[in-house]
């Protein structure tokens, strides 16, 4: 007789890792990504001096978050790949459909792709220090950590708004 609970639910309720560093870095991925993207956006095209100050505040928060992380390469690589993908989509849409001003998108794509390439080249043979055989699988506890991280990030954005 098949175990339907195992087939439907699977291993979703097992703990992926017993290492605190895994959960801390998982918690810091979204705030670092959002603070760095918003900070660079505010510094690149400020509307006012208050916008520039807000950009420096967001960039300082991103630097603080990367200092808190154990696996700094992971945060920087994930952010650069996210930004590169998002900018590439905007570059394609802007080039073919919306407008012909594609130079800023190409510059942002080259910068984020270049940083991601440098991080990948420097971390050849690198493995995270987390223990556990199922770190890459999605688990309920990991999902709760990520959702809590997103909620805290939104709360901090609302708290430090310009």
Secondary structure by P-SEA (a helix, b strand, c coil): cccccccccccccccccccaaaaaaaaaaaaaaaaaaaaaaaaaccccaaaaaaaaaaaaaaaaaaaaccaaaaaaaaaaaaaaaaaaaaaaaaaccccccaaaaaaaaaaaaaaaaaaaaaaccccccccccccccccaaaaaaaaaaaaaaaaaaaaacc
